[in-house]
Amino acid sequence: MHFVQNFPFFCILLTLMGSVVSSVLKAKHAQRVTLFLIGAVLAMNVSVMIYTLQTGESYVYMMGHFPAPWGNEIRAGVLETVSMTVFLLVILFSFLGGMRRGEQELEQTKYNIFCILIDLTMLSLLALVYTNDLFTAYVFIEINTLAAAGLVMMRQNGRSLVAGVRYMMMNLLGSSLFLIGIVILYTVTGHLLMENIHDSVEQLAATGLYHVPLTVVVGLMSVGLAMKSALFPFEKWLPPAYSNATPTGSALLSSIVSKGYIFLLIKVYVRVIGFDVIQSLGICDVLFLFGAVGMIAGSLNAVRAKTTRMMVAYSSVAQIGYIFCALGLGTRAGVLCALWHTLAHSATKSMLFISSSELDRSSGYTDHLRTRLRGAFYRSPGASLAFALGAANLVGIPLLSVFITKVSMAQAAIEVGGRHMIIALLCLAVSTVLNAIYFLGSAMSIFTPDRTQAAVRVRMDRWTAVGIAGFIVMNLALGLFAQPIFGALGEAIVRFA
């Protein structure tokens, strides 16, 4: 075994140890530990990504070198390492972009708790992406839920506390459904490792046994993770949670927390149950329908939103709809589209939250109304450019990453044909028009001079500037280098099962 193959396990262990150390440190030291952890984990993950891209194969790492059922396994391949690299870059730029605002908005005596929650969010994401064991995935789902609820409530005002409680209640219900699905699946197959479950499910499907229990399992897991990802109609907790957290918290909640659950659902569909079985159970049609409705409902709510952050939050509901609509097509092309949009939306939505927070600050925190953002470009040009880029991306402007999502979804729907094609193409068209209405309208307001007051540039601190600049480069890179990345992910999907 090459030494680099140990790095996924080292990442998990190092992050766990770092979160423990941060609990006894003061604010500044905890902040430095978190930055070190993000940088170290990112460097190790990039090393593993280069290794898997060179070999083109995935590998299994047995922790403690004990085989199943006594040991636990990590599996790393192109799909996991590329996705994790994008996620870690998002964590880095989100933390840097909202670091100064976090110091101002949070009590200094509790800032180390904020750093611990970020460490635990990164830890749970690493485990969800790399684990090859379903029960381990459930354990880190719960860790992720607790850390995310803490991020929502860190401001400790009335709205954030209520939003955090709502988040916790809805997400714990989703976790419970997922756990019940694991219990039934273990009862039927006798395994918890994903590959072993897959082999047992294939045999059961071939004999026709346990068709109803398998349908219940897939339904419970799908609904549980859909609730935690805020798929329509389970999205009521999302806008208050995203809009009342700190800028870093909002960026991580929208781009990292929900995407970890979606990545796990893709693993369940592809690696645990299998395409053929999933299609035969009819669950995909339900996901497709709710995803298509979510694309429209989220966009309509974003149009009606009164604040910039609420508009960006409701937009997440629509983008989650894109992902589940693509998954609901039940094909490899649909899964690839869903995975690509998971990465593209992570990079874009976190940039929008960080930049919109900076635009609000430069506008004097005046009710956060979009109409009050008129002329914001002249006060904060860097944040305005980032917001405009994110808005153009989610609308689907060519040469940007979400344009690839919409084209690939349309192609996947045309391959499926029938009602799926008509519904998907219609919802894509309507959602794109609605995206243009609320995003481009806000962007135009930002670049329109405000004649009622003098344009005074508000200085942006260097760490916020670094975070926003990193997001701009990252989003442009995902668009300009979409073809090789998309191709590598497409090849990896075939070997992922």
ABEGO torsion letter per residue (X at the ends): XBAAAAAAAAAAAAAAAAAAAAAABBAAAAAAAAAAAAAAAAAAAAAAAAAAAAAGBBBBBBBGGBBOAABBBBBBBAAAAAAAAAAAAAAAAAAAAAAAAAAAABBAAAAAAAAAAAAAAAAAAAAAAABABAAAAAAAAAAAAAAAAAAAAAAGBAAAAAAAAAAAAAAAAAAAAAAAAAAAAAAAAGBABAAAAAAAAAAAAAAGBGAAAAAAAAAAAAAAAAAAAGBOAAAAAAAAAAAABBAAAAAAAAAAAAAAAAAAAAAAAAAAAEAAAAAAAGAAAAAAAAAAAAAAAAAAAAAABABAAAAAAAAAAAAAAAAAAAAAAGBAAAAAAAAAAAAAAAAAAAAAAAAAAAAAAAAGGBGGBAAAABGAAAABAAAAAAAAAAAAAAAGBBGBAAAAAAAAAAAAAAAAEEAAAAAAAAAAAAAAAAAAAAAAAAAAAAABBBAABBBBBBBBBAAAAAAAAAAAAAAAAAAAAAAAAAAAAAAAAAAAX
